Amino acid sequence: MSKLPRDSSDNEAPGVPIFRTWRGVYLFVAACFAAMVIALTVFTRFYA
Amino acid sequence: MNALDWFVLLGTMIGIAAYGTWRTRHTDNLNTYLKGNQSTKWGTIGISVMATQASTITYLSLPGQAYENGIAFIQNYFGLPLALIVVCAVFLPIYRKLGVYTAYEYLGQRFDQKTRLLGAALFLLQRGIQAGITIYAPAIILATVLGWRLDLTIIFTGLLAIVYTVTGGSAAVNLTQRWQVAVIFGGMITAFVVLLVKLPPDSAYLAGAMGKLQAVDFTPNLKLRYTFWSGVLGGFFLSLSYFGTDQSQVQRYIGGAALREGRLGLMFNALFKIPMQFFIVMLGALLFVFYQFQPDTPLIFNQTEWRRQVQGPEGETFRALDTKHRELHADKQVKIRAWVAARDSGDPSAEMAARTALVTAQKASEATRKEARATLERASPDAKKTRDSDYVFITFILTQLPHGVIGLLIAVMFASALSSKAGELNALGTTSTIDIWRAFRPLAAADEPRNVRNAKWFTALWGAFAIGFALFVSFAENLIEALNTVASIFYPALLGVFVVAFFFKRVGGSAVFYAAIGAQAVVVGIFAYGKFFPKHEIGYLWLNPIGCAACVIFSLVLQAVIGGRTGGPPVPTSA
């Protein structure tokens, strides 16, 4: 398998407050997704 | 619907279409026509991506599905945020760097012409049929409940989308989708608020007690359609195929003012898609609670068809079912009140006993609904064309909302059909022009006005095809469900081709071309085996990782056998 064709722009500033790189944005989105799954799991346990 | 509803409906629909047509009437530049205005910002891209994905089926059928089966469908979207991160990091930068109009143009540069044509053909076949379904699905439901003529509803919706999509291309699609999404969100939030006002206290607890609020299921079972695992793994591959390789989505984000705008537009969807879908399925779960407290909850929500049968030759059977339903519904209401009282008493054992009785009453009620549906389908072939759950939300809209808001909610259904269809037509016209017509007329590539004229003609032709298909399928049975499943079968092999293109630079065009055909055969084989032997049927989401993996493995094996790099020149993938 070839090396991941990551774009060098991943290390560029996304122009979004707080975030320095696109990798930071992706990590934030992944963390939000994990938080949503946890919240939905708690929701299921609470109401089921 | 009264005059006020008609005014709101026609005003919003025709007004938005006319505005889009007028603002983009002078679009004659190929780049703007196919990719949209180069100054498009991330907000417009984000809304456009969302509007293209969510068709009327999302807003009309999903609440009904949650009404019947609970909110577990939300897990279908669990792979989406992760897939969008991959699209942002890998797919989008390559598309922008190469300046392609379509995703399949990249395949031509990376592999060869036949692989490009295969990708484009798979897309055109699948999306062309889907464009017909996008019009047909809402039209048959709205025509049934509102008493409109189905053919005229289909033709009106189709022509409206064709006019502004042909005139302004991508620029018109982006512009109109912004306003259409405003109508959709405004309408859905209004319906949700009205529903909340009408609900009794503790509604969420009642929905939970009756098994409608199971959002996440970690059971590791391949046969269950919606679990956390199928959602994350299968949903990831499905979303990666859709957002990364389906031109109707690729076209929405490659034309932004800069790479940043496309990325932020996709990240906007990664963050808000799950909350938005949660809002819609919760609407369905709360509709379920609402109808538990209504004395006249219908046994079958497709009341037009039901009443016809009640007055028909087998009316006695249908009236007997109605009587049985009323008795069971009244009994269930007693059980609900008993459960609420037991819960308020704070006695856990009493609550558990009341809950068991309530669940038993619900099962009896469901069994009667099932029997009624089967009886209706036997008596009327027309009833087989749609699912009864599709009529739940529209029944609520027409019977519980005030005039004006009814018009707004019907406008929501048409706005979502138009926004999704316009995105599809735009992509079909672009792919036909760039990947098919130009492939056979390479000398015409430099003639920009001719390219724009052809793109307009192809867009109009696909629009006409979609209308014709929608008119034709109205004579078939169960076609919507069948085609939705078949559409999901085509994605995995196509995604496999792109995965090989991005990550396996040694593999050439011939290897990946035949591997894609082999992987497609594997997916069709697994699907057919499940249909012939239902005991071994797996959830359709699992076809996505299986088909993609098969394409990658076949490509590597074939490349090893064929030897050498048989594709086109290598395409740079990093700066």
Interface residues (C-beta under 8 A of the other chain):
Chain A: M1 S2 L4 P5 R6 D7 S8 S9 D10 P14 G15 V16 W22 V25 Y26 V29 A30 C32 F33 M36 V37 L40 T41 F43 T44 F46 Y47 A48
Chain B: I74 F78 P81 L82 L84 I85 C88 A89 V90 P93 I94 K97 A204 Y205 A207 G208 G211 L213 Q214 A215 V216 F228 L259 R260 R263 L264 M267 A270 L271 I274 P275 F278 F502 F503 F504 K505 R506 T573 S574 A575
